[in-house]
């Protein structure tokens, strides 16, 4: 199985468990998170790239994968993603480099799968 498939399988299974746990606060947070990235005065693509920057600075590879995929689905070019990832590197410093490596390790597969 590929990184892409592994990511989606695990995410789907765990989200289903979480959302079916009968703990309503989880559902509220998931709904709030989803709504934050909807189209608004700021286009959704840019919101996803902001999510990518935050995820890199906060060092969450699952989140990096998710926001890369969503950005690509919304039409982000590699150059746009590179600029966003550079912002993360500038803001976060060298601690972001391993997560930049991770992003580069999955970006081509995401582009292949999304198109």
Secondary structure, 3 states (H helix, E strand, C coil): CCHHHHHHHHHHHHHHHHHCCCCHHHHHHHHHHHHHCCCCCCCHHHHHHHHHHHHHHHCCHHHHHHHHHHHHHCCCCHHHHHHHHHHHHHHHHHHHHHHHHHHHHHHHHHHHHHC
